[in-house]
Amino acid sequence: MKKLRPFIRLLESEDIPQIAAAFEELGWDKPASQYERYLAEQIFDARDVHVAFVESEFAGYITICWTSTYPPFREAKIPEIVDFNVLPKFRRQGIGTALMDKVESEITNVSPMAGIGVGMTPDYGAAQKLYVLRGYVPDGRGMVYRGHYVTYGEEITIDDNMALYLTKKLK
């Protein structure tokens, strides 16, 4: 597929209806209220939300939480890349790479390291591969489910609350 050159900028309030509608059309639970909260967090410098457009059409977004909720990242002052989505029709065309390049560049201004958590179900397979190919490695603490490390023999439900956390040393 041909690589697209997206226009990437910070989230603005006018973007929210288009973003929410795009995810509603896919049947994904990503309501406008989520992006309104993100915008408020961006205004207070807690999160940056970078949105990608191809021509004037919303293509995807990625956020940076400057203070992670994951304790090892928070303690080490590692910003966390959180909630990264590219609409299916724009995947494998360079949009995700452009968004990752943008946030990694922003993170280098405050930290030599970036962190990210990734889900463990097949739905996250493309993301798992992308992060490894970009140089992210597991932080060595194992799987996390609902805020705690999974221990040997523990029974849990595998869902979107199961994650593996990764880090990357930035240049």
N, CA, C and O atoms as a DFTB+ gen file, in Angstrom:
684 C
 N C O
     1  1       0.821      -1.192       0.000
     2  2       0.000       0.000       0.000
     3  2       0.864       1.254       0.000
     4  3       1.989       1.257       0.499
     5  1       0.330       2.276      -0.550
     6  2       1.015       3.557      -0.623
     7  2       1.057       4.213       0.760
     8  3       0.094       4.138       1.523
     9  1       2.186       4.854       1.068
    10  2       2.320       5.575       2.332
    11  2       1.677       6.948       2.202
    12  3       1.925       7.679       1.243
    13  1       0.847       7.283       3.185
    14  2       0.193       8.579       3.212
    15  2       1.004       9.537       4.069
    16  3       1.747       9.104       4.949
    17  1       0.871      10.809       3.825
    18  2       1.549      11.825       4.620
    19  2       0.487      12.581       5.421
    20  3      -0.119      13.534       4.930
    21  1       0.273      12.139       6.662
    22  2      -0.773      12.773       7.458
    23  2      -0.345      14.142       7.986
    24  3       0.843      14.428       8.134
    25  1      -1.329      14.964       8.259
    26  2      -1.131      16.221       8.967
    27  2      -1.405      15.903      10.430
    28  3      -2.485      15.416      10.764
    29  1      -0.441      16.173      11.306
    30  2      -0.580      15.844      12.725
    31  2      -0.503      17.130      13.535
    32  3       0.373      17.970      13.329
    33  1      -1.440      17.255      14.456
    34  2      -1.453      18.416      15.356
    35  2      -2.129      18.022      16.655
    36  3      -2.684      16.930      16.774
    37  1      -2.078      18.926      17.635
    38  2      -2.743      18.678      18.907
    39  2      -4.263      18.741      18.752
    40  3      -4.784      19.476      17.912
    41  1      -4.954      17.970      19.565
    42  2      -6.412      17.926      19.585
    43  2      -6.996      19.304      19.851
    44  3      -6.498      20.052      20.692
    45  1      -8.060      19.630      19.122
    46  2      -8.834      20.849      19.335
    47  2     -10.289      20.448      19.564
    48  3     -10.722      19.387      19.115
    49  1     -11.038      21.293      20.260
    50  2     -12.424      20.945      20.602
    51  2     -13.265      20.657      19.357
    52  3     -14.166      19.819      19.400
    53  1     -12.979      21.340      18.258
    54  2     -13.742      21.132      17.018
    55  2     -13.546      19.739      16.428
    56  3     -14.346      19.302      15.601
    57  1     -12.481      19.029      16.845
    58  2     -12.194      17.687      16.325
    59  2     -13.086      16.618      16.955
    60  3     -13.322      15.567      16.358
    61  1     -13.575      16.888      18.153
    62  2     -14.216      15.846      18.956
    63  2     -15.424      15.201      18.272
    64  3     -15.515      13.974      18.279
    65  1     -16.354      15.954      17.684
    66  2     -17.489      15.281      17.027
    67  2     -17.053      14.340      15.894
    68  3     -17.602      13.246      15.757
    69  1     -16.083      14.751      15.093
    70  2     -15.614      13.910      13.982
    71  2     -14.947      12.633      14.502
    72  3     -15.157      11.552      13.950
    73  1     -14.150      12.758      15.557
    74  2     -13.469      11.593      16.125
    75  2     -14.495      10.624      16.712
    76  3     -14.458       9.428      16.421
    77  1     -15.396      11.130      17.525
    78  2     -16.411      10.269      18.152
    79  2     -17.272       9.584      17.094
    80  3     -17.595       8.404      17.229
    81  1     -17.641      10.309      16.052
    82  2     -18.459       9.727      14.977
    83  2     -17.709       8.624      14.242
    84  3     -18.301       7.607      13.881
    85  1     -16.417       8.815      14.018
    86  2     -15.617       7.800      13.317
    87  2     -15.594       6.492      14.102
    88  3     -15.713       5.416      13.517
    89  1     -15.440       6.579      15.421
    90  2     -15.409       5.362      16.227
    91  2     -16.797       4.772      16.414
    92  3     -16.944       3.552      16.484
    93  1     -17.815       5.618      16.495
    94  2     -19.185       5.122      16.600
    95  2     -19.545       4.309      15.350
    96  3     -20.205       3.274      15.442
    97  1     -19.106       4.786      14.193
    98  2     -19.361       4.082      12.936
    99  2     -18.734       2.686      12.942
   100  3     -19.256       1.765      12.312
   101  1     -17.611       2.533      13.656
   102  2     -16.947       1.230      13.764
   103  2     -17.563       0.350      14.859
   104  3     -17.249      -0.836      14.961
   105  1     -18.448       0.946      15.679
   106  2     -19.035       0.203      16.786
   107  2     -18.122       0.135      18.000
   108  3     -18.296      -0.729      18.860
   109  1     -17.143       1.045      18.080
   110  2     -16.210       1.073      19.202
   111  2     -16.731       2.022      20.267
   112  3     -17.318       3.056      19.946
   113  1     -16.523       1.683      21.518
   114  2     -16.986       2.509      22.630
   115  2     -15.959       3.599      22.937
   116  3     -15.155       3.466      23.860
   117  1     -15.996       4.667      22.159
   118  2     -15.102       5.813      22.339
   119  2     -15.941       7.074      22.175
   120  3     -15.891       7.731      21.135
   121  1     -16.720       7.410      23.218
   122  2     -17.653       8.545      23.122
   123  2     -16.950       9.897      23.157
   124  3     -15.783       9.998      23.537
   125  1     -17.673      10.918      22.760
   126  2     -17.151      12.292      22.769
   127  2     -16.635      12.669      24.154
   128  3     -15.646      13.393      24.264
   129  1     -17.286      12.192      25.208
   130  2     -16.873      12.544      26.575
   131  2     -15.424      12.136      26.852
   132  3     -14.729      12.807      27.614
   133  1     -14.966      11.047      26.243
   134  2     -13.574      10.617      26.414
   135  2     -12.628      11.690      25.880
   136  3     -11.634      12.022      26.526
   137  1     -12.934      12.228      24.707
   138  2     -12.058      13.224      24.087
   139  2     -12.202      14.590      24.747
   140  3     -11.262      15.385      24.738
   141  1     -13.364      14.866      25.315
   142  2     -13.531      16.092      26.098
   143  2     -12.643      16.033      27.338
   144  3     -12.025      17.027      27.718
   145  1     -12.587      14.849      27.967
   146  2     -11.701      14.668      29.135
   147  2     -10.247      14.793      28.707
   148  3      -9.452      15.449      29.381
   149  1      -9.897      14.165      27.587
   150  2      -8.523      14.271      27.082
   151  2      -8.151      15.729      26.823
   152  3      -7.047      16.155      27.163
   153  1      -9.053      16.490      26.228
   154  2      -8.780      17.890      25.935
   155  2      -8.563      18.676      27.231
   156  3      -7.667      19.518      27.302
   157  1      -9.369      18.409      28.243
   158  2      -9.183      19.070      29.544
   159  2      -7.822      18.712      30.127
   160  3      -7.131      19.580      30.661
   161  1      -7.427      17.439      30.030
   162  2      -6.119      17.015      30.534
   163  2      -4.998      17.677      29.737
   164  3      -3.948      18.005      30.289
   165  1      -5.224      17.870      28.449
   166  2      -4.223      18.544      27.616
   167  2      -4.079      20.011      28.041
   168  3      -2.966      20.530      28.122
   169  1      -5.191      20.664      28.307
   170  2      -5.166      22.069      28.744
   171  2      -4.367      22.208      30.044
   172  3      -3.688      23.214      30.250
   173  1      -4.449      21.196      30.921
   174  2      -3.743      21.236      32.201
   175  2      -2.376      20.539      32.149
   176  3      -1.793      20.234      33.189
   177  1      -1.873      20.291      30.944
   178  2      -0.533      19.719      30.728
   179  2      -0.334      18.329      31.335
   180  3       0.795      17.937      31.628
   181  1      -1.423      17.586      31.523
   182  2      -1.308      16.221      32.025
   183  2      -1.169      15.219      30.878
   184  3      -0.605      14.139      31.051
   185  1      -1.690      15.588      29.710
   186  2      -1.708      14.696      28.557
   187  2      -1.608      15.553      27.301
   188  3      -2.128      16.668      27.255
   189  1      -0.938      15.023      26.288
   190  2      -0.981      15.616      24.952
   191  2      -1.690      14.622      24.045
   192  3      -1.434      13.420      24.107
   193  1      -2.574      15.125      23.211
   194  2      -3.321      14.296      22.273
   195  2      -2.976      14.767      20.868
   196  3      -3.329      15.877      20.471
   197  1      -2.287      13.918      20.122
   198  2      -1.914      14.242      18.748
   199  2      -2.883      13.524      17.810
   200  3      -3.063      12.309      17.896
   201  1      -3.497      14.285      16.923
   202  2      -4.467      13.738      15.975
   203  2      -3.900      13.818      14.564
   204  3      -3.207      14.771      14.208
   205  1      -4.208      12.802      13.774
   206  2      -3.728      12.729      12.389
   207  2      -4.909      12.852      11.436
   208  3      -5.969      12.261      11.643
   209  1      -4.697      13.628      10.399
   210  2      -5.701      13.819       9.362
   211  2      -5.055      13.546       8.005
   212  3      -3.894      13.881       7.772
   213  1      -5.828      12.936       7.128
   214  2      -5.426      12.773       5.736
   215  2      -6.403      13.636       4.964
   216  3      -7.607      13.381       4.933
   217  1      -5.848      14.665       4.340
   218  2      -6.652      15.748       3.782
   219  2      -7.442      16.309       4.958
   220  3      -6.816      16.770       5.912
   221  1      -8.740      16.301       4.958
   222  2      -9.457      16.825       6.130
   223  2     -10.128      15.704       6.921
   224  3     -10.930      15.966       7.817
   225  1      -9.800      14.467       6.590
   226  2     -10.442      13.327       7.239
   227  2      -9.617      12.808       8.412
   228  3      -8.418      12.562       8.282
   229  1     -10.275      12.644       9.559
   230  2      -9.629      12.083      10.744
   231  2      -9.140      10.677      10.443
   232  3      -9.884       9.857       9.905
   233  1      -7.877      10.393      10.792
   234  2      -7.278       9.087      10.507
   235  2      -6.847       8.336      11.760
   236  3      -6.811       7.105      11.760
   237  1      -6.518       9.060      12.832
   238  2      -6.075       8.387      14.045
   239  2      -5.552       9.370      15.070
   240  3      -5.491      10.575      14.825
   241  1      -5.174       8.834      16.229
   242  2      -4.630       9.679      17.290
   243  2      -3.756       8.858      18.220
   244  3      -3.772       7.627      18.202
   245  1      -2.998       9.574      19.028
   246  2      -2.140       8.965      20.043
   247  2      -2.007       9.967      21.177
   248  3      -2.025      11.175      20.943
   249  1      -1.872       9.478      22.401
   250  2      -1.726      10.404      23.519
   251  2      -0.471      10.093      24.323
   252  3       0.015       8.962      24.345
   253  1       0.037      11.126      24.978
   254  2       1.147      10.979      25.922
   255  2       0.625      11.409      27.286
   256  3       0.146      12.532      27.445
   257  1       0.717      10.520      28.271
   258  2       0.448      10.904      29.653
   259  2       1.806      11.241      30.260
   260  3       2.677      10.382      30.399
   261  1       1.960      12.505      30.614
   262  2       3.263      12.980      31.088
   263  2       3.616      12.397      32.449
   264  3       4.796      12.280      32.779
   265  1       2.609      12.029      33.250
   266  2       2.826      11.324      34.510
   267  2       1.997      10.048      34.427
   268  3       0.769      10.083      34.508
   269  1       2.678       8.937      34.265
   270  2       2.006       7.656      34.078
   271  2       1.271       7.202      35.332
   272  3       1.658       7.538      36.451
   273  1       0.204       6.434      35.129
   274  2      -0.476       5.802      36.263
   275  2       0.195       4.474      36.619
   276  3      -0.078       3.906      37.676
   277  1       1.074       3.977      35.738
   278  2       1.812       2.734      35.998
   279  2       2.967       3.082      36.943
   280  3       3.871       3.823      36.558
   281  1       2.950       2.556      38.180
   282  2       3.928       2.988      39.186
   283  2       5.400       2.986      38.753
   284  3       6.082       3.980      39.002
   285  1       5.932       1.926      38.119
   286  2       7.347       1.992      37.740
   287  2       7.672       3.141      36.777
   288  3       8.743       3.741      36.873
   289  1       6.766       3.449      35.859
   290  2       6.995       4.582      34.955
   291  2       6.897       5.895      35.727
   292  3       7.728       6.788      35.558
   293  1       5.879       6.005      36.572
   294  2       5.693       7.243      37.331
   295  2       6.911       7.525      38.210
   296  3       7.404       8.652      38.250
   297  1       7.396       6.497      38.914
   298  2       8.544       6.673      39.816
   299  2       9.806       7.050      39.050
   300  3      10.622       7.823      39.552
   301  1       9.977       6.517      37.844
   302  2      11.162       6.812      37.028
   303  2      10.963       8.029      36.127
   304  3      11.845       8.381      35.345
   305  1       9.788       8.673      36.243
   306  2       9.449       9.851      35.425
   307  2       9.521       9.549      33.920
   308  3      10.027      10.344      33.129
   309  1       8.997       8.376      33.557
   310  2       8.926       7.962      32.154
   311  2       7.532       8.299      31.629
   312  3       6.550       7.725      32.099
   313  1       7.425       9.212      30.670
   314  2       6.107       9.483      30.071
   315  2       5.575       8.214      29.393
   316  3       6.340       7.412      28.857
   317  1       4.254       8.054      29.431
   318  2       3.649       6.855      28.860
   319  2       2.781       7.195      27.650
   320  3       1.930       8.083      27.704
   321  1       3.014       6.481      26.579
   322  2       2.168       6.572      25.391
   323  2       0.936       5.725      25.697
   324  3       1.040       4.542      26.022
   325  1      -0.240       6.359      25.586
   326  2      -1.486       5.707      25.985
   327  2      -2.545       5.955      24.915
   328  3      -2.611       7.041      24.339
   329  1      -3.349       4.970      24.660
   330  2      -4.507       5.090      23.768
   331  2      -4.096       5.548      22.372
   332  3      -4.206       6.725      22.029
   333  1      -3.631       4.610      21.594
   334  2      -3.126       4.824      20.238
   335  2      -4.066       4.097      19.284
   336  3      -4.205       2.876      19.353
   337  1      -4.708       4.845      18.398
   338  2      -5.661       4.248      17.458
   339  2      -5.517       4.851      16.075
   340  3      -5.441       6.070      15.918
   341  1      -5.480       3.987      15.078
   342  2      -5.547       4.400      13.681
   343  2      -6.782       3.711      13.108
   344  3      -6.955       2.503      13.273
   345  1      -7.636       4.474      12.438
   346  2      -8.838       3.884      11.857
   347  2      -8.444       2.778      10.876
   348  3      -7.471       2.927      10.138
   349  1      -9.195       1.666      10.863
   350  2      -8.830       0.528      10.006
   351  2      -8.537       0.886       8.553
   352  3      -7.611       0.323       7.968
   353  1      -9.291       1.800       7.954
   354  2      -9.060       2.109       6.536
   355  2      -7.753       2.857       6.292
   356  3      -7.324       2.988       5.145
   357  1      -7.108       3.355       7.365
   358  2      -5.845       4.073       7.234
   359  2      -4.644       3.268       7.725
   360  3      -3.518       3.765       7.710
   361  1      -4.874       2.042       8.154
   362  2      -3.773       1.225       8.675
   363  2      -2.849       0.756       7.547
   364  3      -3.249       0.625       6.390
   365  1      -1.606       0.512       7.938
   366  2      -0.558       0.019       7.036
   367  2      -0.268       1.007       5.904
   368  3       0.101       0.619       4.796
   369  1      -0.446       2.298       6.217
   370  2      -0.172       3.351       5.241
   371  2       0.726       4.439       5.824
   372  3       0.839       5.523       5.251
   373  1       1.363       4.158       6.958
   374  2       2.312       5.094       7.544
   375  2       1.739       6.038       8.586
   376  3       2.485       6.828       9.165
   377  1       0.444       5.983       8.842
   378  2      -0.173       6.890       9.815
   379  2       0.328       6.581      11.230
   380  3       0.740       7.485      11.957
   381  1       0.291       5.315      11.611
   382  2       0.750       4.925      12.947
   383  2       2.214       5.254      13.166
   384  3       2.594       5.731      14.236
   385  1       3.026       5.005      12.172
   386  2       4.453       5.330      12.272
   387  2       4.649       6.829      12.457
   388  3       5.455       7.252      13.285
   389  1       3.917       7.634      11.691
   390  2       4.031       9.092      11.817
   391  2       3.600       9.559      13.206
   392  3       4.234      10.441      13.786
   393  1       2.534       8.979      13.739
   394  2       2.081       9.346      15.082
   395  2       3.119       8.935      16.135
   396  3       3.420       9.715      17.038
   397  1       3.661       7.734      16.028
   398  2       4.685       7.288      16.981
   399  2       5.928       8.165      16.875
   400  3       6.502       8.545      17.895
   401  1       6.349       8.490      15.664
   402  2       7.512       9.367      15.490
   403  2       7.280      10.697      16.202
   404  3       8.175      11.214      16.872
   405  1       6.087      11.244      16.055
   406  2       5.755      12.541      16.653
   407  2       5.845      12.488      18.169
   408  3       6.494      13.338      18.778
   409  1       5.203      11.502      18.788
   410  2       5.204      11.482      20.253
   411  2       6.572      11.124      20.821
   412  3       6.955      11.646      21.868
   413  1       7.311      10.252      20.159
   414  2       8.653       9.941      20.638
   415  2       9.533      11.192      20.586
   416  3      10.338      11.432      21.486
   417  1       9.373      11.979      19.534
   418  2      10.112      13.237      19.417
   419  2       9.744      14.188      20.553
   420  3      10.623      14.826      21.132
   421  1       8.457      14.289      20.878
   422  2       8.009      15.150      21.977
   423  2       8.558      14.665      23.314
   424  3       8.983      15.471      24.141
   425  1       8.551      13.359      23.528
   426  2       9.025      12.797      24.795
   427  2      10.509      13.072      24.994
   428  3      10.941      13.298      26.124
   429  1      11.303      13.058      23.923
   430  2      12.745      13.298      24.068
   431  2      13.041      14.661      24.677
   432  3      14.135      14.872      25.201
   433  1      12.092      15.589      24.621
   434  2      12.292      16.906      25.230
   435  2      12.296      16.857      26.756
   436  3      12.786      17.783      27.402
   437  1      11.753      15.782      27.339
   438  2      11.662      15.702      28.799
   439  2      12.229      14.416      29.403
   440  3      12.459      14.353      30.611
   441  1      12.455      13.391      28.575
   442  2      12.899      12.105      29.100
   443  2      13.693      11.340      28.046
   444  3      13.390      11.424      26.856
   445  1      14.710      10.594      28.480
   446  2      15.445       9.754      27.527
   447  2      14.733       8.427      27.251
   448  3      15.198       7.620      26.446
   449  1      13.598       8.208      27.930
   450  2      12.890       6.930      27.845
   451  2      11.402       7.168      27.618
   452  3      10.821       8.111      28.156
   453  1      10.794       6.296      26.813
   454  2       9.341       6.296      26.610
   455  2       8.809       4.961      27.107
   456  3       9.490       3.939      27.029
   457  1       7.587       4.983      27.616
   458  2       6.941       3.765      28.064
   459  2       5.615       3.587      27.352
   460  3       5.004       4.546      26.880
   461  1       5.181       2.328      27.284
   462  2       3.897       2.023      26.660
   463  2       3.397       0.691      27.210
   464  3       4.188      -0.210      27.491
   465  1       2.089       0.574      27.361
   466  2       1.484      -0.693      27.747
   467  2       0.734      -1.243      26.556
   468  3       0.160      -0.478      25.780
   469  1       0.728      -2.554      26.396
   470  2       0.021      -3.160      25.266
   471  2      -0.810      -4.332      25.758
   472  3      -0.380      -5.111      26.609
   473  1      -2.011      -4.439      25.203
   474  2      -2.905      -5.539      25.549
   475  2      -2.369      -6.870      25.053
   476  3      -1.478      -6.922      24.206
   477  1      -2.925      -7.943      25.594
   478  2      -2.414      -9.281      25.297
   479  2      -3.343     -10.141      24.460
   480  3      -3.029     -11.302      24.197
   481  1      -4.484      -9.602      24.034
   482  2      -5.373     -10.384      23.192
   483  2      -4.965     -10.218      21.719
   484  3      -4.196      -9.313      21.394
   485  1      -5.468     -11.078      20.832
   486  2      -5.121     -10.959      19.412
   487  2      -5.470      -9.600      18.801
   488  3      -4.853      -9.190      17.818
   489  1      -6.451      -8.899      19.373
   490  2      -6.797      -7.570      18.875
   491  2      -5.608      -6.620      18.912
   492  3      -5.559      -5.655      18.149
   493  1      -4.653      -6.885      19.789
   494  2      -3.479      -6.021      19.951
   495  2      -2.256      -6.546      19.199
   496  3      -1.158      -6.013      19.361
   497  1      -2.433      -7.577      18.383
   498  2      -1.295      -8.182      17.683
   499  2      -0.504      -7.202      16.832
   500  3       0.726      -7.201      16.874
   501  1      -1.192      -6.366      16.059
   502  2      -0.488      -5.398      15.208
   503  2       0.304      -4.408      16.058
   504  3       1.429      -4.048      15.712
   505  1      -0.284      -3.969      17.169
   506  2       0.409      -3.039      18.064
   507  2       1.624      -3.716      18.696
   508  3       2.691      -3.109      18.785
   509  1       1.474      -4.960      19.131
   510  2       2.594      -5.688      19.729
   511  2       3.769      -5.733      18.755
   512  3       4.910      -5.460      19.128
   513  1       3.474      -6.080      17.504
   514  2       4.533      -6.162      16.495
   515  2       5.153      -4.791      16.222
   516  3       6.375      -4.668      16.129
   517  1       4.314      -3.765      16.094
   518  2       4.813      -2.417      15.830
   519  2       5.779      -1.970      16.925
   520  3       6.853      -1.450      16.624
   521  1       5.409      -2.165      18.185
   522  2       6.247      -1.693      19.285
   523  2       7.585      -2.421      19.320
   524  3       8.623      -1.798      19.547
   525  1       7.572      -3.729      19.100
   526  2       8.828      -4.485      19.076
   527  2       9.710      -4.008      17.920
   528  3      10.910      -3.796      18.097
   529  1       9.118      -3.841      16.747
   530  2       9.895      -3.376      15.592
   531  2      10.453      -1.975      15.802
   532  3      11.468      -1.621      15.201
   533  1       9.815      -1.179      16.637
   534  2      10.297       0.181      16.933
   535  2      11.318       0.198      18.064
   536  3      11.841       1.258      18.406
   537  1      11.610      -0.969      18.652
   538  2      12.642      -1.034      19.680
   539  2      12.149      -1.056      21.117
   540  3      12.951      -0.927      22.042
   541  1      10.856      -1.215      21.324
   542  2      10.325      -1.316      22.683
   543  2      10.559      -2.724      23.198
   544  3      10.395      -3.701      22.468
   545  1      10.949      -2.818      24.477
   546  2      11.189      -4.124      25.100
   547  2      10.404      -4.187      26.417
   548  3      10.171      -3.155      27.047
   549  1      10.000      -5.381      26.831
   550  2       9.281      -5.506      28.106
   551  2      10.104      -4.936      29.260
   552  3      11.331      -5.026      29.265
   553  1       9.418      -4.356      30.225
   554  2      10.129      -3.766      31.366
   555  2      10.596      -4.822      32.364
   556  3      11.248      -4.487      33.352
   557  1      10.273      -6.092      32.122
   558  2      10.778      -7.179      32.954
   559  2       9.977      -7.458      34.211
   560  3      10.395      -8.261      35.045
   561  1       8.840      -6.813      34.358
   562  2       8.033      -7.006      35.563
   563  2       6.866      -7.972      35.336
   564  3       6.142      -8.294      36.278
   565  1       6.681      -8.428      34.119
   566  2       5.618      -9.374      33.824
   567  2       4.296      -8.708      33.488
   568  3       4.211      -7.495      33.297
   569  1       3.282      -9.532      33.424
   570  2       1.946      -9.077      33.041
   571  2       1.281      -8.330      34.195
   572  3       1.490      -8.636      35.369
   573  1       0.463      -7.327      33.810
   574  2      -0.274      -6.534      34.796
   575  2      -1.762      -6.666      34.472
   576  3      -2.178      -6.525      33.322
   577  1      -2.548      -6.940      35.508
   578  2      -4.001      -7.024      35.334
   579  2      -4.667      -6.147      36.376
   580  3      -4.503      -6.357      37.578
   581  1      -5.418      -5.163      35.907
   582  2      -6.131      -4.232      36.796
   583  2      -5.225      -3.661      37.886
   584  3      -5.610      -3.561      39.051
   585  1      -4.017      -3.292      37.476
   586  2      -3.111      -2.603      38.391
   587  2      -2.228      -3.473      39.261
   588  3      -1.467      -2.946      40.072
   589  1      -2.304      -4.799      39.122
   590  2      -1.391      -5.631      39.910
   591  2      -0.699      -6.642      39.010
   592  3      -1.219      -7.027      37.963
   593  1       0.489      -7.064      39.442
   594  2       1.261      -8.039      38.673
   595  2       0.636      -9.412      38.834
   596  3       0.295      -9.831      39.940
   597  1       0.492     -10.097      37.725
   598  2      -0.076     -11.438      37.734
   599  2       0.979     -12.403      38.275
   600  3       2.139     -12.366      37.865
   601  1       0.559     -13.266      39.198
   602  2       1.482     -14.224      39.788
   603  2       1.214     -15.619      39.243
   604  3       0.126     -15.912      38.748
   605  1       2.212     -16.459      39.342
   606  2       2.122     -17.829      38.854
   607  2       0.918     -18.524      39.500
   608  3       0.756     -18.502      40.720
   609  1       0.069     -19.147      38.649
   610  2      -1.091     -19.890      39.124
   611  2      -2.338     -19.050      39.358
   612  3      -3.412     -19.594      39.614
   613  1      -2.207     -17.750      39.274
   614  2      -3.358     -16.872      39.497
   615  2      -4.338     -16.998      38.333
   616  3      -3.926     -17.069      37.176
   617  1      -5.614     -17.025      38.636
   618  2      -6.635     -17.067      37.600
   619  2      -7.190     -15.669      37.380
   620  3      -7.611     -14.994      38.320
   621  1      -7.183     -15.246      36.108
   622  2      -7.696     -13.929      35.754
   623  2      -8.515     -14.054      34.478
   624  3      -8.455     -15.070      33.785
   625  1      -9.265     -13.033      34.181
   626  2      -9.994     -12.959      32.922
   627  2      -9.136     -12.185      31.936
   628  3      -8.710     -11.067      32.227
   629  1      -8.884     -12.759      30.792
   630  2      -8.098     -12.060      29.778
   631  2      -9.036     -11.107      29.046
   632  3      -9.975     -11.524      28.368
   633  1      -8.753      -9.820      29.203
   634  2      -9.553      -8.786      28.566
   635  2      -8.666      -7.563      28.348
   636  3      -7.442      -7.668      28.424
   637  1      -9.262      -6.417      28.083
   638  2      -8.480      -5.205      27.818
   639  2      -7.745      -4.673      29.048
   640  3      -6.970      -3.724      28.935
   641  1      -7.973      -5.264      30.211
   642  2      -7.280      -4.831      31.424
   643  2      -5.959      -5.560      31.642
   644  3      -5.249      -5.266      32.604
   645  1      -5.617      -6.502      30.769
   646  2      -4.364      -7.254      30.854
   647  2      -3.355      -6.567      29.940
   648  3      -3.624      -6.346      28.759
   649  1      -2.194      -6.231      30.496
   650  2      -1.191      -5.535      29.682
   651  2       0.218      -5.970      30.034
   652  3       0.489      -6.476      31.123
   653  1       1.094      -5.759      29.085
   654  2       2.531      -5.901      29.265
   655  2       3.096      -4.509      29.019
   656  3       2.757      -3.862      28.028
   657  1       3.959      -4.048      29.921
   658  2       4.540      -2.714      29.779
   659  2       5.925      -2.805      29.170
   660  3       6.726      -3.675      29.511
   661  1       6.181      -1.882      28.262
   662  2       7.415      -1.858      27.486
   663  2       8.080      -0.492      27.600
   664  3       7.415       0.510      27.862
   665  1       9.376      -0.458      27.405
   666  2      10.102       0.806      27.384
   667  2      11.021       0.854      26.160
   668  3      11.379      -0.169      25.577
   669  1      11.382       2.078      25.802
   670  2      12.325       2.302      24.707
   671  2      13.240       3.444      25.085
   672  3      12.788       4.509      25.506
   673  1      14.535       3.211      24.930
   674  2      15.499       4.287      25.115
   675  2      15.479       5.112      23.834
   676  3      15.719       4.594      22.744
   677  1      15.191       6.398      23.981
   678  2      15.104       7.294      22.836
   679  2      16.466       7.898      22.543
   680  3      17.319       7.981      23.427
   681  1      16.670       8.317      21.305
   682  2      17.959       8.903      20.913
   683  2      18.052      10.328      21.340
   684  3      19.067      10.981      21.095
